[in-house]
Amino acid sequence: DVPIGLYWLPADDVDPRKFNESDDTEWIGYYEHRCNGRTYKIAPEDIVHFRTGMDRNNPRKGRSRLRSVLAEVYTDNEAAATVNALLGNRALPGLIVSPKALETKNGFEVTKLTGEQADDIERRAEGKFKGDGRGRTWVHSIPIDITEWGAKLSELATREIRRIPEERICAIFKIPPGVVKLGAGLDRNTMANAAMEDAQAWRNGLMPLHGIVSDAIDQQLLPQMEMRPELYSLRFDVTAVEALSENEDAKAKRIGDLWEKDLITHDVAVTELAYETDENRKGKYYSEVVTGGLQNDPVTSVDPSAAKALREELAKKWAERSA
């Protein structure tokens, strides 16, 4: 039977199995799929198994790269929970409220609080300053001192703590932090390096995954669809990906330099830049067009005024095309 479609199954619900676990010559006898409390056996030819890495506990399965940095994920989650808790508690770890010592004729006396008064102060402070009440003014009838307990939010360095997991998680997937607009990447992100980081993300992070998917389909699916699968191969079309395309201005300069150095002919240059070929200059090198000399004439013999006129002509055509 020829496959007519692919249906995604969660990796946690599927395991490759052997019919005889003691048989070392058998690799995968079937796939065990667990769904709605039931277990199904699926033949290997009915499964396309996409694997990244190898699970050392079960070499038949892949291993997520994220597992190697789970500690960083937990660290980031704990940092977020800590900030959330602090913001929910007046953005401070806590306060100490104590009776204030007042100077009297007999010296300093400390106001004693009853249990009810202490509970009332705690209740009023919690209700007044937590959540949406942050920053309110509080006037109390009993003289008290309020002391901050612990560090302020700005002293906890949560910004730096969260950036280490960001950098390491991005590194394991080979995606620059600036591409996903995380804090660790935005510090160094500029318009000049943004395009370079986008290209790095594609070449180092996404295209290797394309290769894994392509190879899996070539090996596991194509043999069921083609009589001679070795004649076919799946590849991802990335021609429309801007990050992988050469900058138009840089390309024009590169092609122009190659032509001026007599490394390519005029028709090759204009074809590369998607211009129409001038029949009068077809097959001619730069030195031939400008000076009428031979192909191997040195570029140093080019008439400067003629060269300038030719450059202006090319620049004009480029401007018209860009417009």
C-alpha positions in Angstrom: 0.0 0.0 0.0 1.2 3.5 -0.8 1.0 6.0 2.1 -1.5 8.8 1.6 -0.6 11.0 4.6 1.3 11.4 7.8 -0.2 11.7 11.3 1.8 13.0 14.2 2.1 10.9 17.4 3.6 12.3 20.6 7.0 10.8 21.3 6.0 10.1 24.9 3.2 7.8 23.7 5.3 5.7 21.3 8.2 3.3 22.1 10.2 1.1 19.7 10.1 -2.5 20.9 11.5 -5.9 20.0 9.4 -9.1 19.8 12.2 -10.9 21.6 14.3 -8.7 23.9 17.0 -11.3 24.1 17.5 -11.4 20.3 20.5 -9.1 19.6 19.9 -9.5 15.8 16.5 -7.7 16.0 16.5 -3.9 16.1 12.9 -2.8 16.0 10.1 -5.4 15.7 7.2 -3.0 16.2 6.3 0.3 17.8 4.1 0.4 20.9 1.6 3.2 20.8 -0.4 4.0 24.0 -3.7 5.9 23.6 -6.8 6.2 25.8 -5.6 3.5 28.1 -5.0 1.0 25.4 -1.8 -0.3 23.7 -1.4 -0.8 20.0 1.4 -2.5 18.0 2.4 -0.7 14.8 4.6 -2.2 12.2 7.9 -0.3 11.6 7.0 0.4 7.9 3.9 2.3 9.1 6.0 4.7 11.2 8.4 7.5 10.1 10.6 8.0 13.2 12.3 11.4 13.4 15.2 11.2 15.8 17.6 13.9 17.1 20.5 12.4 19.0 20.4 9.0 20.8 19.0 8.0 24.1 21.7 6.1 25.9 19.0 4.2 27.9 17.3 3.2 24.7 19.4 3.6 21.6 16.3 3.0 19.4 14.9 6.4 20.6 16.3 9.9 20.1 17.1 12.3 22.9 15.9 15.9 23.2 18.8 18.4 23.4 16.7 20.3 26.0 17.2 17.4 28.5 20.9 18.4 28.9 19.9 21.9 30.1 16.9 21.0 32.2 18.6 22.5 35.3 18.8 25.8 33.4 15.1 25.6 32.7 14.3 25.0 36.4 16.6 27.9 37.3 14.7 30.2 35.0 11.3 29.0 36.3 12.4 29.5 39.9 13.7 33.0 39.1 10.4 33.9 37.5 8.5 32.5 40.5 10.7 34.4 42.9 10.1 37.8 41.1 6.4 37.0 40.9 6.2 36.3 44.7 8.2 39.4 45.5 6.0 41.7 43.4 3.0 40.1 45.1 4.4 41.0 48.5 5.2 44.7 48.1 8.2 43.9 45.9 10.1 43.1 49.2 11.0 39.8 50.9 9.2 41.1 54.0 8.9 43.8 56.7 9.4 43.9 60.4 6.9 46.1 62.3 7.9 47.0 65.9 6.7 49.4 68.5 8.6 52.7 68.5 10.5 53.9 71.5 9.3 57.3 72.7 11.2 59.8 74.8 9.3 60.7 78.0 10.2 62.6 81.3 11.2 59.2 82.7 13.4 58.2 79.8 12.5 56.1 76.7 9.5 53.9 76.9 8.5 51.3 74.3 4.8 51.0 73.5 3.6 47.5 74.2 1.3 45.9 71.6 -1.4 43.5 72.5 -2.0 40.4 70.4 -5.1 42.0 68.8 -3.1 45.2 67.9 -0.3 43.2 66.4 -2.8 41.1 64.3 -4.6 44.3 63.3 -1.3 45.9 62.1 -0.4 42.8 60.1 -3.8 42.6 58.5 -3.9 46.2 57.6 -0.3 46.2 56.2 -1.0 43.1 54.1 -4.3 44.4 52.8 -3.0 47.9 52.0 0.4 47.2 50.3 0.0 43.8 48.6 -1.1 43.5 44.9 -2.6 46.6 43.5 -2.0 48.4 46.8 1.7 48.8 46.3 2.9 52.3 46.9 0.0 53.5 49.1 0.4 55.7 52.1 -0.2 54.3 55.6 -0.9 56.3 58.7 -1.2 54.4 62.0 -2.4 55.6 65.3 0.3 53.7 67.3 3.9 54.8 67.0 5.7 52.0 65.2 9.0 51.4 63.3 8.9 49.6 59.9 12.1 47.9 58.9 12.8 46.1 55.6 13.8 42.5 56.1 16.2 41.1 53.5 17.3 42.5 50.2 15.4 44.7 47.8 14.3 43.4 44.4 17.0 45.4 42.7 19.6 43.8 44.9 18.7 40.2 43.9 20.3 40.4 40.5 17.4 38.5 38.9 18.2 40.0 35.6 21.6 38.4 35.5 20.4 35.1 37.0 17.8 34.7 34.2 20.3 35.5 31.4 22.5 32.5 32.1 19.7 30.0 31.4 18.7 32.0 28.3 22.2 31.9 26.8 22.7 28.1 27.6 19.3 27.1 26.3 19.8 29.0 23.1 23.3 27.6 22.7 22.1 24.0 22.9 19.7 24.7 20.0 22.3 26.8 18.2 20.0 29.8 18.0 21.5 33.3 18.9 19.5 34.9 21.8 19.1 38.0 19.7 17.1 36.1 17.2 14.4 35.2 19.7 14.6 38.7 21.3 15.7 37.5 24.7 17.4 39.8 27.2 20.7 38.1 26.8 20.8 38.8 23.1 19.2 42.3 23.1 22.2 43.7 25.0 24.4 43.0 22.0 21.8 43.2 19.3 22.3 45.8 16.6 21.0 46.3 13.1 24.5 45.5 11.9 24.6 42.0 13.4 20.9 41.1 13.3 21.1 39.8 9.7 24.2 37.8 10.6 22.5 36.2 13.6 19.4 35.3 11.6 21.6 33.5 9.0 23.4 31.7 11.9 20.1 30.5 13.3 19.1 29.1 9.9 22.5 27.5 9.1 23.4 26.2 12.5 20.0 25.6 14.1 17.2 25.0 11.5 18.9 23.5 8.5 20.4 20.6 10.4 16.9 19.8 11.6 15.8 19.9 7.9 18.5 17.3 7.2 17.2 15.0 9.9 13.6 15.2 8.6 14.8 14.8 5.0 16.9 11.8 5.7 14.2 10.1 7.7 11.7 10.5 4.9 14.3 9.4 2.3 15.1 6.2 4.2 11.7 5.3 5.7 9.0 6.7 3.4 10.3 7.0 -0.2 10.9 3.2 -0.6 7.2 2.8 -0.2 6.3 5.4 -2.8 8.9 4.9 -5.5 10.2 1.9 -7.4 13.7 3.4 -7.4 13.9 5.6 -4.3 17.6 6.1 -4.8 16.8 8.5 -7.7 14.9 10.8 -5.4 15.7 12.9 -2.3 13.6 15.3 -0.2 15.0 18.8 0.4 13.5 21.9 1.9 13.2 24.9 -0.4 14.9 27.8 1.4 15.3 30.0 -1.7 12.7 32.5 -0.3 14.4 32.8 3.1 15.8 36.3 3.2 18.4 35.4 5.9 20.0 33.0 3.6 20.0 35.3 0.5 22.9 37.5 -0.4 22.3 41.2 0.1 21.5 42.8 -3.2 23.9 45.7 -2.8 26.7 43.3 -1.7 26.0 41.0 -4.7 26.1 43.9 -7.2 29.4 45.1 -5.8 30.9 41.5 -5.8 29.8 40.9 -9.5 31.0 44.3 -10.5 34.4 43.7 -9.0 34.7 40.3 -10.7 33.9 41.9 -14.0 36.3 44.8 -13.5 39.1 42.3 -12.8 38.4 40.5 -16.0 37.3 37.3 -14.2 33.9 37.1 -15.8 32.4 38.5 -19.0 29.8 41.2 -19.4 26.9 38.9 -20.2 27.7 36.7 -17.2 27.7 39.7 -14.9 24.4 41.2 -16.1 22.7 37.8 -16.0 23.8 37.3 -12.4 22.2 40.7 -11.6 19.0 39.8 -13.6 19.6 42.4 -16.4 19.1 41.9 -20.1 22.3 41.0 -22.0 23.7 43.6 -24.4 24.5 41.6 -27.5 27.3 44.1 -28.4 29.1 43.2 -25.1 28.2 39.5 -25.0 31.3 37.4 -24.2 33.5 40.6 -23.6 35.6 41.3 -20.6 35.9 44.7 -18.8 39.1 45.7 -20.5 37.7 44.8 -24.0 34.5 46.9 -23.4 36.3 50.0 -22.0 39.5 50.1 -24.1 38.7 47.8 -27.0 41.8 45.8 -26.1 42.3 42.1 -25.8 40.8 39.8 -23.1 44.1 39.7 -21.2 44.8 43.4 -21.3 45.7 44.6 -17.8 43.0 46.6 -16.1 45.5 49.3 -15.3 45.4 50.4 -19.0 41.7 51.2 -18.8 40.9 54.8 -19.6 39.7 56.4 -16.3 37.0 58.6 -18.0 35.6 55.6 -19.9 35.6 53.5 -16.8 33.8 56.2 -14.9 31.1 56.6 -17.6 30.6 52.8 -17.6 30.2 52.7 -13.8 27.6 55.6 -14.0 25.7 53.7 -16.6 25.6 50.5 -14.5 24.6 52.6 -11.4 21.8 54.2 -13.3 20.4 50.8 -14.4 20.6 49.5 -10.9 18.8 52.5 -9.6 16.0 52.1 -12.2 15.7 48.4 -11.3 15.5 49.1 -7.5 12.9 51.8 -8.1 
